[in-house]
Amino acid sequence: MGRVFWRFFWTLALTIAGAILVVIAISTIFDLAPPKGAAQDLIETAVLDSAATVLKDSGPDALAKFATSAASFDRPVDLIITKVGLGACQPDPTTTAISRLIQTPEGCTSITAARTTYSIFDRMRGIWLIVFAGTITSLASALWLARYLLQPLKTLQAGLRSLAKGDFSVRIGKTFGHRKDEITAVGHDFDIAATKLDDFHHSQQRLFHDVSHELRSPLSRLQAATGILRQNPARLPDLLLRINREIDRLDELVEEILTLAQLESGEPYEFDRQPVDLVELVNAIVEDGAFEGQAQGISLEVTGIDSAVSYANGELIYRAIENVIRNAIKYSATGGRVVIRTAILSDGNALLIRVEDSGPGLPESEMEAIFRPFVRVEGTGGPRAGVGLGLAITRQAVELHGGSVRAEKGQPKGLVVEIVIPLKPDPFKQDQI
């Protein structure tokens, strides 16, 4: 047991025990409830009242017999009977705690009970059991309460130590059972944080693996090309095209990795925003993509509104929309069609960009996976080109602007990607107004 446990335990125990002792001390000092003395007082009062009645009704002889009997009770009362002068006897009986003055035809009689003096220990002898039981109960209660409150903290401490050692699989919420208190809530929050750390750890490992894999492929091809050149320098013109192509792929990969890393931090783009017509961006991207689609016999069609201005980072939004449209062109079947629809949402605060392709589509279970870095889902159309960063960049860029991206199955086939971008006004113009 730790120091906190014992401090907590003894604080509770001594507080409860001290409260019991204070109550007992006050009761004893002020004679509020002296267990043994109080009982004896009641007996003596009753015996004195009975003796006075006997004297009035039956005379001195009967009183003497009654006094003898009172001395033999289980709790004996010694009665002292004396004659007093008529001047000391009041007309009406005077009652005190230990004596009675009774006037009879024979004269005035004083009946006094000889009081028994009890020590403080005698007076408390009847409540020692209560004190003992109260002390044991207080200690047991303090022990239970200390364990109840501090055991979860020890569990939490063990969990934090496991996290510090790199074990992100540790969970402590279930160890608290059916408790419903603030400490249990902290335990469940710990599990949530541990889960996020575990996901981040696995994502980081996957990222390192994927980056190394993506870099290794073009580097291996470059190495193979240089090896061929060493053996046959005459093939330099042909291999230069291949080398340049691999260098371009490496440059594109590095650029996308850097872009994704910057997007995850968000800071480099927060201060580079300006009014941008999002529909104009869509039209410009479609115009550029039409040449690429033409080579594959794929047509692009844009329908919807004419303008939608938002205060945004034009470069990021352009790249986000371009990645989606280029993916749609890349995965559409030859002779197919890509439709881009734009509309203002019902609340008037956001633009919806809906991109529909004519490709094979994706299983419902993989709709979210395509937005993770380096994930290239294999659809029914076979392997796909690319490094799997385009849609991840799209989601990060759009979410950085407060928007959202999602994918769903097209009808009757294909894939539909919906981008929602908030239409934020220019803050500088608002300040001028």
C-alpha positions as CSV (number, residue, x, y, z in Angstrom):
1,M,0.0,0.0,0.0
2,G,1.3,3.5,-0.9
3,R,1.5,6.6,1.3
4,V,-1.6,8.1,-0.2
5,F,-3.6,5.0,0.8
6,W,-2.5,5.1,4.4
7,R,-2.9,8.9,4.7
8,F,-6.4,8.6,3.3
9,F,-7.2,5.5,5.5
10,W,-6.0,7.0,8.8
11,T,-7.6,10.4,8.1
12,L,-11.0,8.8,7.6
13,A,-10.5,6.4,10.5
14,L,-9.4,9.0,13.0
15,T,-12.1,11.4,11.9
16,I,-14.9,8.9,12.5
17,A,-13.4,7.6,15.7
18,G,-12.7,11.1,16.9
19,A,-16.3,12.1,16.3
20,I,-17.5,9.1,18.4
21,L,-15.1,10.0,21.2
22,V,-16.2,13.6,21.2
23,V,-19.8,12.6,21.5
24,I,-19.1,10.3,24.4
25,A,-16.9,12.9,26.2
26,I,-19.5,15.6,25.9
27,S,-22.2,13.2,27.2
28,T,-20.1,12.2,30.1
29,I,-18.9,15.7,31.1
30,F,-22.2,17.4,30.9
31,D,-24.1,14.4,32.3
32,L,-26.3,14.2,29.3
33,A,-26.5,10.5,29.1
34,P,-24.5,8.7,31.9
35,P,-25.5,5.1,31.2
36,K,-25.1,3.6,34.7
37,G,-25.7,6.8,36.8
38,A,-28.8,7.7,34.9
39,A,-30.4,4.3,35.6
40,Q,-29.6,4.5,39.3
41,D,-31.1,8.0,39.5
42,L,-34.3,6.7,38.0
43,I,-34.4,3.8,40.5
44,E,-33.7,6.1,43.5
45,T,-36.4,8.5,42.4
46,A,-39.0,5.8,42.1
47,V,-38.0,4.3,45.5
48,L,-38.3,7.7,47.2
49,D,-41.7,8.3,45.7
50,S,-42.9,4.9,46.8
51,A,-41.5,5.4,50.3
52,A,-43.3,8.7,50.7
53,T,-46.6,7.0,49.6
54,V,-46.0,4.2,52.1
55,L,-45.4,6.6,54.9
56,K,-48.6,8.6,54.2
57,D,-50.8,5.6,53.7
58,S,-49.4,3.1,56.2
59,G,-47.3,4.9,58.8
60,P,-43.7,4.7,60.1
61,D,-43.7,1.0,60.7
62,A,-44.6,0.2,57.1
63,L,-42.0,2.6,55.9
64,A,-39.3,0.8,58.0
65,K,-40.2,-2.5,56.4
66,F,-40.2,-0.9,52.9
67,A,-36.7,0.6,53.6
68,T,-35.5,-2.9,54.5
69,S,-36.9,-4.3,51.3
70,A,-35.3,-1.5,49.2
71,A,-31.9,-2.3,50.6
72,S,-32.2,-5.9,49.2
73,F,-33.1,-4.9,45.6
74,D,-30.9,-6.0,42.6
75,R,-29.9,-2.4,42.5
76,P,-30.2,-1.6,46.3
77,V,-31.3,1.8,47.5
78,D,-30.4,2.7,51.1
79,L,-33.1,4.9,52.6
80,I,-32.2,7.2,55.5
81,I,-35.3,8.1,57.6
82,T,-35.0,10.9,60.1
83,K,-37.4,13.0,62.2
84,V,-37.1,16.8,61.7
85,G,-38.6,19.7,63.5
86,L,-41.9,21.0,62.4
87,G,-40.3,24.3,61.5
88,A,-38.1,22.6,58.9
89,C,-41.1,20.9,57.3
90,Q,-43.0,22.8,54.6
91,P,-46.8,22.6,54.5
92,D,-46.5,20.9,51.1
93,P,-44.1,18.1,50.3
94,T,-40.9,19.3,48.8
95,T,-39.3,17.1,46.3
96,T,-35.5,17.0,45.4
97,A,-33.5,14.5,43.5
98,I,-32.5,12.5,46.6
99,S,-34.9,13.3,49.4
100,R,-38.4,13.8,50.4
101,L,-40.0,15.8,53.3
102,I,-43.3,14.3,54.4
103,Q,-45.6,15.8,57.0
104,T,-47.7,13.4,59.0
105,P,-49.8,13.6,62.2
106,E,-46.9,12.3,64.1
107,G,-44.6,15.0,62.8
108,C,-42.2,15.7,59.9
109,T,-40.2,12.9,58.4
110,S,-37.2,13.2,56.0
111,I,-36.6,10.3,53.6
112,T,-33.2,10.4,51.9
113,A,-31.6,8.0,49.4
114,A,-27.9,7.4,50.1
115,R,-26.4,8.1,46.6
116,T,-23.8,5.8,45.1
117,T,-20.8,7.6,43.7
118,Y,-19.5,6.2,40.4
119,S,-16.1,6.9,38.8
120,I,-15.8,8.0,35.2
121,F,-14.8,4.5,34.3
122,D,-17.8,3.0,36.1
123,R,-20.1,5.5,34.3
124,M,-18.7,4.5,30.9
125,R,-18.5,0.8,31.6
126,G,-21.8,0.2,29.9
127,I,-20.8,1.9,26.7
128,W,-17.3,0.3,26.2
129,L,-18.9,-2.2,23.8
130,I,-20.5,0.7,21.8
131,V,-17.1,2.4,21.6
132,F,-15.4,-0.8,20.5
133,A,-18.0,-1.5,17.9
134,G,-18.0,2.1,16.6
135,T,-14.2,2.0,16.3
136,I,-14.1,-1.3,14.5
137,T,-16.9,-0.1,12.2
138,S,-15.2,3.2,11.5
139,L,-11.9,1.4,10.7
140,A,-13.7,-1.1,8.4
141,S,-15.6,1.8,6.6
142,A,-12.4,3.8,6.2
143,L,-10.6,0.7,4.8
144,W,-13.4,0.0,2.3
145,L,-13.7,3.7,1.3
146,A,-9.9,4.0,0.8
147,R,-9.7,0.9,-1.3
148,Y,-12.8,1.9,-3.3
149,L,-11.3,5.3,-4.2
150,L,-7.6,4.4,-4.5
151,Q,-7.6,1.0,-6.2
152,P,-8.8,2.5,-9.5
153,L,-6.0,5.1,-9.2
154,K,-3.5,2.3,-8.9
155,T,-5.0,0.7,-12.0
156,L,-4.8,4.0,-13.8
157,Q,-1.1,4.4,-12.7
158,A,-0.3,0.9,-14.1
159,G,-2.0,1.7,-17.4
160,L,0.0,5.0,-17.7
161,R,3.2,3.1,-17.0
162,S,2.3,0.6,-19.8
163,L,1.7,3.5,-22.2
164,A,5.0,5.1,-21.2
165,K,6.7,1.8,-22.1
166,G,5.1,1.8,-25.6
167,D,2.3,-0.8,-24.9
168,F,-0.6,1.0,-26.5
169,S,-2.8,-2.1,-26.3
170,V,-3.5,-1.7,-22.6
171,R,-7.1,-1.0,-21.6
172,I,-8.4,-0.4,-18.0
173,G,-12.1,0.5,-18.4
174,K,-13.4,-3.1,-17.9
175,T,-11.4,-3.5,-14.7
176,F,-13.7,-1.0,-13.0
177,G,-16.8,-3.3,-13.4
178,H,-20.2,-1.7,-13.0
179,R,-19.0,1.4,-11.1
180,K,-20.4,4.7,-12.3
181,D,-18.4,7.6,-10.9
182,E,-15.9,10.2,-11.9
183,I,-12.9,7.8,-11.5
184,T,-14.6,5.3,-13.9
185,A,-15.1,8.1,-16.4
186,V,-11.4,8.8,-16.2
187,G,-10.7,5.1,-16.9
188,H,-12.9,5.1,-20.0
189,D,-11.3,8.4,-21.2
190,F,-7.9,6.6,-20.7
191,D,-9.1,3.8,-23.0
192,I,-10.2,6.3,-25.6
193,A,-6.8,8.0,-25.5
194,A,-5.0,4.7,-25.6
195,T,-7.0,3.6,-28.6
196,K,-6.1,6.8,-30.5
197,L,-2.4,6.4,-29.5
198,D,-2.6,2.8,-30.7
199,D,-4.1,3.8,-34.0
200,F,-1.6,6.6,-34.5
201,H,1.3,4.2,-33.7
202,H,0.0,1.7,-36.3
203,S,-0.6,4.4,-38.8
204,Q,3.0,5.7,-38.3
205,Q,4.4,2.2,-38.8
206,R,2.3,1.7,-41.9
207,L,3.3,5.1,-43.2
208,F,7.0,4.3,-42.8
209,H,6.5,1.0,-44.5
210,D,4.5,2.4,-47.4
211,V,6.8,5.4,-47.9
212,S,9.9,3.1,-48.0
213,H,8.0,0.7,-50.4
214,E,6.9,3.5,-52.7
215,L,10.4,5.0,-52.8
216,R,12.1,1.6,-53.3
217,S,10.1,0.9,-56.5
218,P,11.2,3.8,-58.7
219,L,14.7,3.7,-57.2
220,S,14.9,0.0,-58.1
221,R,13.9,0.8,-61.7
222,L,16.5,3.7,-61.8
223,Q,19.1,1.3,-60.6
224,A,18.1,-1.3,-63.2
225,A,18.3,1.4,-65.9
226,T,21.8,2.5,-64.9
227,G,22.9,-1.1,-64.9
228,I,21.7,-1.5,-68.4
229,L,23.5,1.7,-69.4
230,R,26.8,0.4,-68.0
231,Q,26.4,-2.8,-70.1
232,N,25.1,-1.0,-73.2
233,P,25.7,2.7,-73.4
234,A,24.2,2.8,-76.9
235,R,20.7,2.6,-75.2
236,L,21.1,5.9,-73.5
237,P,18.4,7.8,-75.6
238,D,15.7,5.2,-74.8
239,L,16.6,4.8,-71.2
240,L,16.7,8.6,-70.6
241,L,12.9,8.7,-71.1
242,R,12.5,5.9,-68.5
243,I,14.9,7.6,-66.1
244,N,13.1,10.9,-66.4
245,R,9.8,9.2,-65.9
246,E,11.0,7.6,-62.7
247,I,12.4,10.9,-61.4
248,D,9.1,12.6,-62.1
249,R,7.4,9.9,-60.1
250,L,9.8,10.3,-57.2
251,D,9.3,14.1,-57.3
252,E,5.5,13.7,-57.3
253,L,5.7,11.2,-54.4
254,V,7.9,13.4,-52.3
255,E,5.7,16.5,-53.0
256,E,2.6,14.6,-52.0
257,I,4.1,13.3,-48.8
258,L,5.2,16.8,-47.9
259,T,1.8,18.2,-48.7
260,L,0.0,15.6,-46.6
261,A,2.4,16.3,-43.7
262,Q,1.7,20.0,-43.9
263,L,-2.0,19.5,-44.2
264,E,-2.0,17.4,-41.0
265,S,-0.4,20.2,-39.1
266,G,-2.7,22.8,-40.9
267,E,-0.6,25.8,-39.9
268,P,1.1,26.6,-43.3
269,Y,-2.2,27.1,-45.0
270,E,-4.2,29.0,-42.3
271,F,-2.7,32.4,-43.3
272,D,-2.9,32.1,-47.1
273,R,-6.6,32.4,-47.8
274,Q,-8.5,34.7,-50.2
275,P,-11.9,34.9,-51.9
276,V,-12.1,32.0,-54.4
277,D,-14.9,31.2,-56.9
278,L,-15.1,27.4,-56.3
279,V,-17.2,26.8,-59.4
280,E,-14.6,28.5,-61.6
281,L,-12.0,26.2,-60.1
282,V,-14.2,23.2,-61.0
283,N,-14.6,24.4,-64.6
284,A,-10.8,25.0,-64.9
285,I,-10.0,21.5,-63.6
286,V,-12.6,20.0,-66.0
287,E,-11.2,21.9,-68.9
288,D,-7.7,20.5,-68.2
289,G,-9.0,17.0,-67.5
290,A,-10.9,16.9,-70.8
291,F,-7.6,16.5,-72.7
292,E,-6.6,13.5,-70.5
293,G,-10.1,12.0,-70.9
294,Q,-10.2,12.5,-74.6
295,A,-7.2,10.2,-75.0
296,Q,-9.3,7.4,-73.3
297,G,-12.5,8.3,-75.0
298,I,-14.0,9.6,-71.7
299,S,-16.2,12.7,-71.8
300,L,-16.6,15.2,-68.9
301,E,-19.8,17.0,-68.2
302,V,-20.4,19.8,-65.7
303,T,-23.9,20.8,-64.5
304,G,-25.1,23.1,-61.7
305,I,-24.7,26.6,-60.5
306,D,-22.5,29.4,-62.1
307,S,-20.7,30.8,-59.1
308,A,-20.0,30.1,-55.4
309,V,-17.4,32.3,-53.6
310,S,-15.6,31.2,-50.4
311,Y,-12.7,32.6,-48.4
312,A,-10.3,29.7,-48.8
313,N,-6.8,28.6,-49.9
314,G,-7.3,28.3,-53.7
315,E,-4.2,26.1,-54.3
316,L,-5.4,23.5,-51.7
317,I,-9.0,23.5,-52.9
318,Y,-7.9,23.2,-56.5
319,R,-5.7,20.3,-55.7
320,A,-8.4,18.6,-53.6
321,I,-11.0,18.8,-56.4
322,E,-8.5,17.9,-59.1
323,N,-7.5,14.7,-57.3
324,V,-11.1,13.5,-57.2
325,I,-11.8,14.4,-60.9
326,R,-8.6,12.9,-62.1
327,N,-9.3,9.7,-60.2
328,A,-12.8,9.6,-61.8
329,I,-11.2,9.9,-65.2
330,K,-8.5,7.3,-64.4
331,Y,-10.9,4.6,-63.2
332,S,-13.7,5.2,-65.7
333,A,-14.1,2.6,-68.5
334,T,-13.1,3.5,-72.0
335,G,-15.9,5.4,-73.7
336,G,-17.4,6.3,-70.3
337,R,-18.5,9.6,-68.8
338,V,-17.6,11.6,-65.8
339,V,-20.3,13.9,-64.5
340,I,-19.5,16.8,-62.1
341,R,-22.6,18.4,-60.4
342,T,-22.4,21.6,-58.3
343,A,-25.2,22.9,-56.0
344,I,-25.7,25.1,-52.9
345,L,-26.9,23.1,-49.9
346,S,-30.3,23.9,-48.5
347,D,-29.0,26.1,-45.7
348,G,-27.0,28.2,-48.2
349,N,-23.8,27.9,-46.3
350,A,-21.9,25.3,-48.3
351,L,-21.2,24.2,-51.8
352,L,-21.7,20.5,-52.8
353,I,-19.5,19.1,-55.5
354,R,-20.6,15.7,-56.7
355,V,-18.3,13.7,-59.0
356,E,-19.8,10.5,-60.6
357,D,-17.6,8.2,-62.7
358,S,-18.4,5.2,-64.9
359,G,-15.8,2.8,-63.4
360,P,-16.3,-0.6,-61.7
361,G,-16.9,1.0,-58.3
362,L,-15.8,-0.2,-54.9
363,P,-17.3,-2.5,-52.2
364,E,-19.3,-0.7,-49.5
365,S,-16.7,-1.8,-46.8
366,E,-13.9,0.0,-48.6
367,M,-15.5,3.5,-49.1
368,E,-13.6,4.9,-46.1
369,A,-10.3,3.1,-46.8
370,I,-9.6,5.1,-50.0
371,F,-9.2,8.3,-48.0
372,R,-6.3,6.9,-46.0
373,P,-2.7,7.5,-47.1
374,F,-1.1,4.9,-49.4
375,V,-4.3,2.9,-49.6
376,R,-5.0,1.7,-53.1
377,V,-8.1,-0.5,-53.1
378,E,-8.4,-3.0,-55.9
379,G,-11.7,-2.7,-57.6
380,T,-13.2,-5.0,-60.2
381,G,-11.1,-3.3,-62.9
382,G,-7.8,-4.6,-61.6
383,P,-4.7,-2.9,-60.3
384,R,-4.6,0.9,-60.2
385,A,-1.8,3.3,-60.8
386,G,-0.7,6.0,-58.3
387,V,0.7,6.0,-54.8
388,G,-2.5,6.3,-52.9
389,L,-2.1,9.9,-51.5
390,G,-4.5,11.9,-53.7
391,L,-7.7,11.3,-51.9
392,A,-6.0,11.5,-48.5
393,I,-4.8,15.0,-49.5
394,T,-8.3,15.8,-50.6
395,R,-9.9,14.9,-47.3
396,Q,-7.2,16.7,-45.3
397,A,-7.5,19.9,-47.5
398,V,-11.3,20.0,-47.3
399,E,-11.5,19.3,-43.6
400,L,-8.9,22.0,-43.0
401,H,-11.6,24.3,-44.5
402,G,-14.3,22.9,-42.3
403,G,-15.8,20.7,-45.0
404,S,-16.2,17.0,-45.6
405,V,-15.6,14.3,-48.2
406,R,-17.4,11.0,-48.6
407,A,-17.7,8.2,-51.2
408,E,-20.7,6.0,-52.1
409,K,-21.7,3.6,-54.8
410,G,-23.0,4.9,-58.0
411,Q,-26.1,3.8,-59.8
412,P,-26.1,1.5,-61.5
413,K,-22.3,1.3,-61.2
414,G,-19.3,3.5,-60.6
415,L,-18.2,5.6,-57.7
416,V,-19.6,8.9,-56.4
417,V,-17.5,11.3,-54.4
418,E,-19.2,14.2,-52.6
419,I,-17.2,17.2,-51.5
420,V,-18.9,19.8,-49.2
421,I,-17.0,23.1,-48.8
422,P,-18.3,25.8,-46.5
423,L,-18.9,29.2,-48.2
424,K,-17.0,31.4,-45.7
425,P,-17.2,35.2,-46.3
426,D,-14.1,37.4,-46.5
427,P,-13.4,38.5,-42.9
428,F,-11.6,41.7,-44.0
429,K,-14.7,42.9,-45.9
430,Q,-16.9,42.1,-42.9
431,D,-14.6,44.2,-40.6
432,Q,-14.9,47.1,-43.1
433,I,-18.7,46.8,-43.0
